[in-house]
Every structure is written in C-alpha cells, then in structure tokens.
Amino acid sequence: MELWVTDVASPRRSARAARQAEDAGWDGFLVVDSQNLSGDPYVALAMAATSTSRIGLGTGVTNSVTRHAAATATAITSVNRLSNGRAVLGIGRGDSALAHLGRGPARLKPFERYLRQLRAYLAGEAVAFEDIDIPTQVAPPLSELELADAPPSSRIDWIRGGTPVSLEVAASGPKVIALAALHADRVMFTLGADVERITWGIGLARAAREAAGLDPDGVAFGAYVNAACHPDPAVARAVVRGGLTTYARFSVMHGKAAGPLASQDAEVLRTLRDSYDMRAHTRGDSRQAGTLTDAFVDRFAIAGPAELCIARLQALAALGLDKVAISGGMRGTDPEQAATARRLLETEVLPAF
C-alpha cells in the first residue's frame, strides 16, 4: 500500500515540500485545488516535478466545475509529461473551491458527464461538440462563424498515444461511490479510517460494477485519511482535528449521514454539519473542530503512537486498499506539534510500509 501526503498548492513552496516528501520516503505528493484559498495546483505540481525524480504527483482534489474537462486534461497531462509519467488526477464534486464562488458541490449528472469527457480527453479521444455544456449565451456555436472548415469535434491531439493519466475519484456517498466505480481507475474513499465504513464502500463499488456488467476487480481502491503520530494521543488528536472536520463533513454534507455509523457518531456528524463555518475551513481552532469528540476522532482518524498508526494502516491494507493519502496538521494547529507528528510518521510509520 502506497502512502501519499497532502499539501496546499504553493508555487513558491511546493518544489521544496515535494523534495522533502520524496527524501522522507513518501510515495506521492498531492496538492489541493481551491482557487480562493491557495495557488494553482498545476503550477505547484510542475514546480514539484522539476525538483523530484521518484515521487508521484497529483491533485487532491480538483473539481468538475471551475475548469472545463479539456483544460483539466491538458493541465494534468502537461505535468505528467514534465514528470516522466508520475502524475495522477484526483477529482471530486467540489467543496471549498465552489463555496468561495457561492456554489455547492456539482450535481451528479453533470459530474458523471464531466468524468466521461475527462476520460476521453485523457485518452486523446474526441468529445462531441453537442456534449459540451458551454451556454450559448456565453459563447455561440462555432457554426455561426461560417468558416470554410473547422474541427468536427473536440480532441486534444497532442495527448494521443501513451498511457493516459490515472483518474481517481474522491467519494463518500453511495451515488458518488457507484459513479466512481464505473468511471475511475481508483475510488478514493473519504469515509474516515474506520474499517467497517470502508468495507461498506468497497462493497458498493464492486456491486455497481457488477450491475453494469463490468469486472468488479477492474477498479482500485484507496482512501483519504487524517493521521498524526505522537506518543501522547491527546496531542495527536489535536493535530488531526481541523482536517478531520473537512473529511468527516463529506459524509453528512447534504443532511443524511452516509455509511454505517454508531448512533453517537451520527450525532457528532449532525452537530458538525450544523456548526460548520466555511470561513474557518480545515482550521484546528475552529468552532466545528470543537464539535468532534475524542471517541469520534479515534474512530475516524488515525491518531496516536507509532504502533497504533501502523496497526490501523495495516488494517486498511488488509481490506485491499493500495493507496492512502494522509492529511496531517492544518491551519490553527500548534505548528511544533504538527511538525513532530509529521516527523514521527516519516521516521516510525513509513518504514513499516
């Protein structure tokens, strides 16, 4: 099982951060795509590519709204060429990137259409003009120009040939898990680090593929997990608490909690949703961070001494996950405690994998 680390998209800092992650033994380096909160992810990944030679590089995650599928495919394939085949594209329905545009996550049907188009573009295949949903009041049909000749469809010609960039879809609810199982190379669950919940997600994904007449073993599985290693569990919990508010909220974003839950965890999720302040997104000192009980953090995150972290990650590997993307300390967290938790992950946990 590969262990990747997540970070912000910083054009100035990402080259150094990726190099440090590679030197520390991480398998991959992911950056967020949230235009109002951080820099451009593809610029950051390109900078990271120039300073590394081994580590995987990707978005964790982009979305289907703020960029056209052709632009997304072009950007990540450019990173892939620059890094000699080390790029992956992680995508979801959107959260903070859309919230700062006054919008919620993408609706399911447009999201699925976007995934279909994205796969076509990444493979160098054509997308029909009539399938591209640019409003005519924004840009009229090309036919109105009455050109002597024009492209018959939308295709990124320079992408043709070679292996397409791997597509990973972040998923927490049953409908998105099913979509991801049909259109992604890997389903990346955002269900916490709980074995029962991820087992539920894997079952849904495999069932969706079987119902569509596809090989249930034809898709890989991974997870986004909040993790901190520290001999004092209270410190470890404090480090992951802010980031966990974001991942946990995905399971209850639209009101009804998804997946198997104990009654006390369902109550925590409802309180988290009702308390969430997007202005304090991911912050460890936020109002929403204070709603997470210690018991909830212990189940949904991986927080504690090295032996506990190793055992929890090994349990995820035993389910068949081949990738875990780890998010540690966020803004509003004691920087020294966050640095210590990250260092202990790298020196005491990574070597076990």
VENQUI-V543642 format. One record per residue. N is the residue number from 1. RES is the residue in one small letter. PSI is psi in whole degrees, -180 to 180 (* if undefined). NEAR is the number of other ideal C-beta (glycine too) atoms within 8 Angstrom. D_LAST is the distance of its C-alpha to the last C-alpha in Angstrom with 1 decimal. Layout:
n=N res=RES psi=PSI near=NEAR d_last=D_LAST
n=N res=RES psi=PSI near=NEAR d_last=D_LAST
//
This chain:
n=1 res=m psi=127 near=10 d_last=7.1
n=2 res=e psi=146 near=10 d_last=7.7
n=3 res=l psi=118 near=12 d_last=8.1
n=4 res=w psi=157 near=16 d_last=11.7
n=5 res=v psi=143 near=12 d_last=14.1
n=6 res=t psi=153 near=11 d_last=17.7
n=7 res=d psi=171 near=12 d_last=20.8
n=8 res=v psi=163 near=9 d_last=24.5
n=9 res=a psi=99 near=16 d_last=26.3
n=10 res=s psi=109 near=11 d_last=28.1
n=11 res=p psi=-34 near=10 d_last=29.8
n=12 res=r psi=-35 near=4 d_last=30.3
n=13 res=r psi=-21 near=8 d_last=26.9
n=14 res=s psi=-34 near=15 d_last=24.4
n=15 res=a psi=-45 near=10 d_last=24.6
n=16 res=r psi=-43 near=8 d_last=23.6
n=17 res=a psi=-41 near=12 d_last=21.0
n=18 res=a psi=-40 near=15 d_last=19.2
n=19 res=r psi=-41 near=11 d_last=19.5
n=20 res=q psi=-39 near=8 d_last=18.1
n=21 res=a psi=-41 near=12 d_last=15.1
n=22 res=e psi=-45 near=12 d_last=14.6
n=23 res=d psi=-31 near=6 d_last=15.2
n=24 res=a psi=-12 near=8 d_last=12.7
n=25 res=g psi=5 near=6 d_last=9.8
n=26 res=w psi=150 near=13 d_last=9.9
n=27 res=d psi=-23 near=8 d_last=10.2
n=28 res=g psi=165 near=14 d_last=13.4
n=29 res=f psi=118 near=17 d_last=16.4
n=30 res=l psi=144 near=14 d_last=18.7
n=31 res=v psi=150 near=17 d_last=22.2
n=32 res=v psi=160 near=14 d_last=24.7
n=33 res=d psi=97 near=13 d_last=28.0
n=34 res=s psi=91 near=11 d_last=30.7
n=35 res=q psi=-28 near=9 d_last=33.7
n=36 res=n psi=-12 near=7 d_last=35.6
n=37 res=l psi=-18 near=9 d_last=32.7
n=38 res=s psi=176 near=11 d_last=30.9
n=39 res=g psi=-180 near=9 d_last=31.4
n=40 res=d psi=129 near=8 d_last=31.2
n=41 res=p psi=-33 near=13 d_last=27.6
n=42 res=y psi=-32 near=11 d_last=28.5
n=43 res=v psi=-45 near=10 d_last=30.1
n=44 res=a psi=-42 near=14 d_last=27.0
n=45 res=l psi=-36 near=17 d_last=24.7
n=46 res=a psi=-43 near=11 d_last=27.2
n=47 res=m psi=-41 near=12 d_last=27.2
n=48 res=a psi=-37 near=17 d_last=23.4
n=49 res=a psi=-35 near=13 d_last=23.7
n=50 res=t psi=-15 near=8 d_last=26.1
n=51 res=s psi=3 near=9 d_last=24.0
n=52 res=t psi=167 near=14 d_last=20.7
n=53 res=s psi=-18 near=4 d_last=20.0
n=54 res=r psi=-40 near=5 d_last=16.5
n=55 res=i psi=142 near=14 d_last=15.2
n=56 res=g psi=154 near=11 d_last=16.1
n=57 res=l psi=136 near=16 d_last=19.0
n=58 res=g psi=176 near=16 d_last=20.6
n=59 res=t psi=138 near=16 d_last=22.7
n=60 res=g psi=70 near=12 d_last=21.5
n=61 res=v psi=165 near=12 d_last=24.1
n=62 res=t psi=-174 near=12 d_last=27.5
n=63 res=n psi=175 near=16 d_last=30.4
n=64 res=s psi=10 near=12 d_last=33.1
n=65 res=v psi=-44 near=9 d_last=36.1
n=66 res=t psi=-12 near=10 d_last=36.1
n=67 res=r psi=143 near=9 d_last=35.8
n=68 res=h psi=151 near=7 d_last=37.4
n=69 res=a psi=-36 near=12 d_last=35.1
n=70 res=a psi=-39 near=11 d_last=36.5
n=71 res=a psi=-41 near=8 d_last=35.7
n=72 res=t psi=-45 near=14 d_last=32.1
n=73 res=a psi=-40 near=14 d_last=31.6
n=74 res=t psi=-43 near=11 d_last=33.3
n=75 res=a psi=-50 near=10 d_last=31.2
n=76 res=i psi=-32 near=16 d_last=27.7
n=77 res=t psi=-32 near=13 d_last=28.9
n=78 res=s psi=-43 near=10 d_last=30.3
n=79 res=v psi=-39 near=14 d_last=26.9
n=80 res=n psi=-43 near=11 d_last=25.4
n=81 res=r psi=-43 near=7 d_last=28.2
n=82 res=l psi=-35 near=9 d_last=27.8
n=83 res=s psi=7 near=12 d_last=24.0
n=84 res=n psi=47 near=5 d_last=24.5
n=85 res=g psi=23 near=6 d_last=22.9
n=86 res=r psi=5 near=11 d_last=19.9
n=87 res=a psi=148 near=15 d_last=21.4
n=88 res=v psi=154 near=13 d_last=20.9
n=89 res=l psi=112 near=15 d_last=23.4
n=90 res=g psi=133 near=15 d_last=22.6
n=91 res=i psi=149 near=15 d_last=25.8
n=92 res=g psi=-171 near=13 d_last=27.3
n=93 res=r psi=-8 near=9 d_last=30.8
n=94 res=g psi=144 near=12 d_last=31.0
n=95 res=d psi=-95 near=12 d_last=31.3
n=96 res=s psi=-33 near=10 d_last=32.2
n=97 res=a psi=-38 near=14 d_last=33.1
n=98 res=l psi=-34 near=14 d_last=35.8
n=99 res=a psi=-37 near=11 d_last=36.7
n=100 res=h psi=5 near=11 d_last=37.9
n=101 res=l psi=9 near=8 d_last=40.1
n=102 res=g psi=27 near=4 d_last=41.5
n=103 res=r psi=157 near=7 d_last=39.8
n=104 res=g psi=-176 near=4 d_last=37.4
n=105 res=p psi=154 near=10 d_last=34.6
n=106 res=a psi=146 near=12 d_last=35.8
n=107 res=r psi=157 near=6 d_last=37.6
n=108 res=l psi=-46 near=9 d_last=36.1
n=109 res=k psi=-47 near=6 d_last=38.5
n=110 res=p psi=-34 near=10 d_last=38.4
n=111 res=f psi=-43 near=13 d_last=34.5
n=112 res=e psi=-41 near=10 d_last=34.5
n=113 res=r psi=-41 near=10 d_last=37.1
n=114 res=y psi=-43 near=11 d_last=35.1
n=115 res=l psi=-40 near=15 d_last=32.0
n=116 res=r psi=-46 near=9 d_last=34.3
n=117 res=q psi=-41 near=13 d_last=35.8
n=118 res=l psi=-44 near=15 d_last=32.5
n=119 res=r psi=-40 near=11 d_last=31.3
n=120 res=a psi=-48 near=10 d_last=34.6
n=121 res=y psi=-44 near=18 d_last=34.6
n=122 res=l psi=-28 near=14 d_last=31.1
n=123 res=a psi=2 near=8 d_last=32.3
n=124 res=g psi=19 near=11 d_last=35.5
n=125 res=e psi=169 near=7 d_last=37.6
n=126 res=a psi=148 near=8 d_last=40.6
n=127 res=v psi=127 near=14 d_last=41.0
n=128 res=a psi=141 near=8 d_last=44.6
n=129 res=f psi=-38 near=9 d_last=46.5
n=130 res=e psi=-14 near=4 d_last=47.6
n=131 res=d psi=-6 near=8 d_last=44.0
n=132 res=i psi=119 near=10 d_last=43.4
n=133 res=d psi=50 near=6 d_last=44.3
n=134 res=i psi=120 near=7 d_last=45.8
n=135 res=p psi=138 near=6 d_last=48.8
n=136 res=t psi=-22 near=7 d_last=52.1
n=137 res=q psi=-15 near=3 d_last=53.5
n=138 res=v psi=-45 near=5 d_last=50.8
n=139 res=a psi=121 near=5 d_last=51.1
n=140 res=p psi=164 near=4 d_last=53.8
n=141 res=p psi=146 near=6 d_last=53.2
n=142 res=l psi=-30 near=7 d_last=53.3
n=143 res=s psi=-24 near=5 d_last=56.3
n=144 res=e psi=-19 near=6 d_last=58.4
n=145 res=l psi=-15 near=6 d_last=58.4
n=146 res=e psi=51 near=4 d_last=60.2
n=147 res=l psi=157 near=6 d_last=58.5
n=148 res=a psi=-33 near=2 d_last=59.7
n=149 res=d psi=158 near=3 d_last=56.3
n=150 res=a psi=162 near=6 d_last=52.8
n=151 res=p psi=140 near=5 d_last=49.3
n=152 res=p psi=-16 near=4 d_last=49.5
n=153 res=s psi=179 near=8 d_last=46.0
n=154 res=s psi=119 near=10 d_last=43.0
n=155 res=r psi=140 near=11 d_last=40.6
n=156 res=i psi=93 near=11 d_last=38.4
n=157 res=d psi=-37 near=6 d_last=39.7
n=158 res=w psi=-13 near=4 d_last=37.6
n=159 res=i psi=-22 near=13 d_last=34.4
n=160 res=r psi=137 near=7 d_last=35.6
n=161 res=g psi=149 near=4 d_last=33.8
n=162 res=g psi=177 near=3 d_last=30.1
n=163 res=t psi=127 near=3 d_last=27.2
n=164 res=p psi=153 near=10 d_last=27.4
n=165 res=v psi=137 near=11 d_last=24.8
n=166 res=s psi=138 near=8 d_last=22.5
n=167 res=l psi=125 near=16 d_last=23.8
n=168 res=e psi=133 near=16 d_last=21.8
n=169 res=v psi=124 near=16 d_last=23.9
n=170 res=a psi=131 near=14 d_last=23.1
n=171 res=a psi=141 near=14 d_last=24.8
n=172 res=s psi=-39 near=12 d_last=25.7
n=173 res=g psi=160 near=10 d_last=29.1
n=174 res=p psi=-37 near=7 d_last=30.0
n=175 res=k psi=-41 near=7 d_last=32.1
n=176 res=v psi=-35 near=13 d_last=29.6
n=177 res=i psi=-43 near=16 d_last=26.9
n=178 res=a psi=-44 near=11 d_last=29.5
n=179 res=l psi=-45 near=14 d_last=30.3
n=180 res=a psi=-40 near=15 d_last=26.7
n=181 res=a psi=-30 near=14 d_last=26.2
n=182 res=l psi=-29 near=10 d_last=29.3
n=183 res=h psi=-11 near=11 d_last=28.8
n=184 res=a psi=160 near=12 d_last=25.2
n=185 res=d psi=-28 near=7 d_last=22.5
n=186 res=r psi=133 near=14 d_last=20.0
n=187 res=v psi=123 near=16 d_last=21.0
n=188 res=m psi=101 near=16 d_last=19.1
n=189 res=f psi=138 near=15 d_last=20.1
n=190 res=t psi=66 near=13 d_last=21.3
n=191 res=l psi=11 near=13 d_last=21.9
n=192 res=g psi=-174 near=13 d_last=19.9
n=193 res=a psi=16 near=13 d_last=17.0
n=194 res=d psi=125 near=9 d_last=19.3
n=195 res=v psi=-42 near=8 d_last=18.5
n=196 res=e psi=-41 near=7 d_last=22.2
n=197 res=r psi=-41 near=13 d_last=22.7
n=198 res=i psi=-35 near=17 d_last=19.9
n=199 res=t psi=-42 near=9 d_last=21.2
n=200 res=w psi=-46 near=11 d_last=24.6
n=201 res=g psi=-43 near=15 d_last=23.5
n=202 res=i psi=-42 near=11 d_last=22.0
n=203 res=g psi=-43 near=8 d_last=25.3
n=204 res=l psi=-44 near=12 d_last=27.4
n=205 res=a psi=-45 near=15 d_last=25.8
n=206 res=r psi=-39 near=10 d_last=26.1
n=207 res=a psi=-38 near=9 d_last=29.7
n=208 res=a psi=-40 near=12 d_last=30.6
n=209 res=r psi=-42 near=14 d_last=29.7
n=210 res=e psi=-42 near=9 d_last=31.6
n=211 res=a psi=-28 near=6 d_last=34.6
n=212 res=a psi=5 near=7 d_last=34.7
n=213 res=g psi=23 near=4 d_last=34.7
n=214 res=l psi=157 near=8 d_last=31.2
n=215 res=d psi=120 near=5 d_last=28.5
n=216 res=p psi=-19 near=9 d_last=26.3
n=217 res=d psi=8 near=4 d_last=23.3
n=218 res=g psi=9 near=6 d_last=24.2
n=219 res=v psi=144 near=13 d_last=22.1
n=220 res=a psi=163 near=8 d_last=18.4
n=221 res=f psi=140 near=15 d_last=17.1
n=222 res=g psi=-174 near=14 d_last=15.1
n=223 res=a psi=148 near=15 d_last=15.9
n=224 res=y psi=127 near=13 d_last=16.8
n=225 res=v psi=137 near=14 d_last=15.9
n=226 res=n psi=128 near=15 d_last=17.3
n=227 res=a psi=143 near=15 d_last=15.1
n=228 res=a psi=134 near=18 d_last=16.1
n=229 res=c psi=123 near=13 d_last=15.0
n=230 res=h psi=140 near=15 d_last=18.1
n=231 res=p psi=-23 near=3 d_last=19.7
n=232 res=d psi=109 near=6 d_last=22.7
n=233 res=p psi=-32 near=10 d_last=22.0
n=234 res=a psi=-39 near=7 d_last=25.1
n=235 res=v psi=-44 near=12 d_last=23.8
n=236 res=a psi=-42 near=14 d_last=20.5
n=237 res=r psi=-42 near=14 d_last=22.7
n=238 res=a psi=-36 near=11 d_last=25.0
n=239 res=v psi=-42 near=17 d_last=22.4
n=240 res=v psi=-13 near=18 d_last=21.2
n=241 res=r psi=-44 near=13 d_last=24.7
n=242 res=g psi=-49 near=17 d_last=26.1
n=243 res=g psi=-34 near=14 d_last=23.5
n=244 res=l psi=-32 near=14 d_last=23.3
n=245 res=t psi=-37 near=16 d_last=27.0
n=246 res=t psi=-53 near=11 d_last=26.5
n=247 res=y psi=-42 near=14 d_last=23.9
n=248 res=a psi=-37 near=15 d_last=25.7
n=249 res=r psi=-29 near=13 d_last=29.0
n=250 res=f psi=-31 near=11 d_last=28.1
n=251 res=s psi=-9 near=14 d_last=28.4
n=252 res=v psi=16 near=14 d_last=31.9
n=253 res=m psi=-38 near=8 d_last=33.1
n=254 res=h psi=14 near=5 d_last=36.1
n=255 res=g psi=-45 near=5 d_last=37.2
n=256 res=k psi=126 near=5 d_last=35.9
n=257 res=a psi=136 near=9 d_last=32.4
n=258 res=a psi=144 near=9 d_last=30.2
n=259 res=g psi=168 near=10 d_last=28.2
n=260 res=p psi=133 near=5 d_last=28.4
n=261 res=l psi=139 near=9 d_last=29.1
n=262 res=a psi=154 near=5 d_last=30.6
n=263 res=s psi=-37 near=6 d_last=33.9
n=264 res=q psi=-32 near=9 d_last=32.9
n=265 res=d psi=-37 near=11 d_last=30.0
n=266 res=a psi=-38 near=10 d_last=32.5
n=267 res=e psi=-41 near=8 d_last=34.9
n=268 res=v psi=-43 near=13 d_last=32.4
n=269 res=l psi=-41 near=14 d_last=31.6
n=270 res=r psi=-43 near=10 d_last=35.3
n=271 res=t psi=-41 near=9 d_last=36.0
n=272 res=l psi=-48 near=15 d_last=33.2
n=273 res=r psi=-45 near=11 d_last=34.8
n=274 res=d psi=-21 near=6 d_last=38.2
n=275 res=s psi=-4 near=10 d_last=37.3
n=276 res=y psi=129 near=9 d_last=35.2
n=277 res=d psi=108 near=9 d_last=36.5
n=278 res=m psi=-20 near=8 d_last=35.2
n=279 res=r psi=-18 near=4 d_last=36.7
n=280 res=a psi=33 near=11 d_last=34.0
n=281 res=h psi=127 near=11 d_last=31.1
n=282 res=t psi=-3 near=10 d_last=27.6
n=283 res=r psi=137 near=11 d_last=29.4
n=284 res=g psi=-17 near=14 d_last=28.3
n=285 res=d psi=21 near=8 d_last=32.0
n=286 res=s psi=166 near=13 d_last=33.3
n=287 res=r psi=-42 near=8 d_last=35.5
n=288 res=q psi=-32 near=13 d_last=33.0
n=289 res=a psi=-32 near=14 d_last=30.3
n=290 res=g psi=-11 near=7 d_last=32.7
n=291 res=t psi=-14 near=10 d_last=33.0
n=292 res=l psi=120 near=13 d_last=29.5
n=293 res=t psi=161 near=7 d_last=29.7
n=294 res=d psi=-41 near=7 d_last=27.1
n=295 res=a psi=-38 near=7 d_last=26.6
n=296 res=f psi=-46 near=12 d_last=26.0
n=297 res=v psi=-42 near=14 d_last=23.4
n=298 res=d psi=-31 near=11 d_last=21.6
n=299 res=r psi=-42 near=10 d_last=21.6
n=300 res=f psi=-21 near=13 d_last=21.1
n=301 res=a psi=177 near=15 d_last=18.6
n=302 res=i psi=107 near=13 d_last=15.7
n=303 res=a psi=115 near=14 d_last=17.5
n=304 res=g psi=-162 near=10 d_last=17.5
n=305 res=p psi=167 near=9 d_last=16.1
n=306 res=a psi=-43 near=9 d_last=12.5
n=307 res=e psi=-35 near=6 d_last=12.6
n=308 res=l psi=-45 near=9 d_last=14.0
n=309 res=c psi=-44 near=15 d_last=11.5
n=310 res=i psi=-46 near=10 d_last=8.6
n=311 res=a psi=-41 near=8 d_last=11.1
n=312 res=r psi=-41 near=10 d_last=12.3
n=313 res=l psi=-38 near=16 d_last=9.2
n=314 res=q psi=-34 near=9 d_last=8.7
n=315 res=a psi=-35 near=9 d_last=12.4
n=316 res=l psi=-40 near=15 d_last=12.2
n=317 res=a psi=-37 near=10 d_last=10.0
n=318 res=a psi=-22 near=6 d_last=12.6
n=319 res=l psi=-16 near=11 d_last=15.3
n=320 res=g psi=5 near=7 d_last=14.4
n=321 res=l psi=134 near=12 d_last=13.0
n=322 res=d psi=4 near=9 d_last=11.3
n=323 res=k psi=134 near=15 d_last=11.2
n=324 res=v psi=126 near=14 d_last=11.4
n=325 res=a psi=118 near=16 d_last=13.6
n=326 res=i psi=130 near=12 d_last=13.7
n=327 res=s psi=129 near=12 d_last=17.2
n=328 res=g psi=-131 near=15 d_last=18.0
n=329 res=g psi=138 near=16 d_last=21.4
n=330 res=m psi=-172 near=11 d_last=24.3
n=331 res=r psi=149 near=7 d_last=28.0
n=332 res=g psi=8 near=11 d_last=29.9
n=333 res=t psi=146 near=14 d_last=27.1
n=334 res=d psi=118 near=8 d_last=27.6
n=335 res=p psi=-34 near=7 d_last=26.2
n=336 res=e psi=-42 near=6 d_last=25.4
n=337 res=q psi=-41 near=13 d_last=23.6
n=338 res=a psi=-41 near=13 d_last=21.5
n=339 res=a psi=-40 near=9 d_last=20.8
n=340 res=t psi=-44 near=10 d_last=19.7
n=341 res=a psi=-39 near=16 d_last=17.4
n=342 res=r psi=-43 near=11 d_last=15.8
n=343 res=r psi=-41 near=8 d_last=15.6
n=344 res=l psi=-34 near=12 d_last=14.0
n=345 res=l psi=-43 near=15 d_last=11.2
n=346 res=e psi=-35 near=11 d_last=10.7
n=347 res=t psi=-25 near=8 d_last=11.4
n=348 res=e psi=-20 near=11 d_last=10.2
n=349 res=v psi=-50 near=14 d_last=7.4
n=350 res=l psi=-41 near=12 d_last=5.5
n=351 res=p psi=-23 near=7 d_last=5.3
n=352 res=a psi=-12 near=8 d_last=3.8
n=353 res=f psi=* near=9 d_last=0.0
//
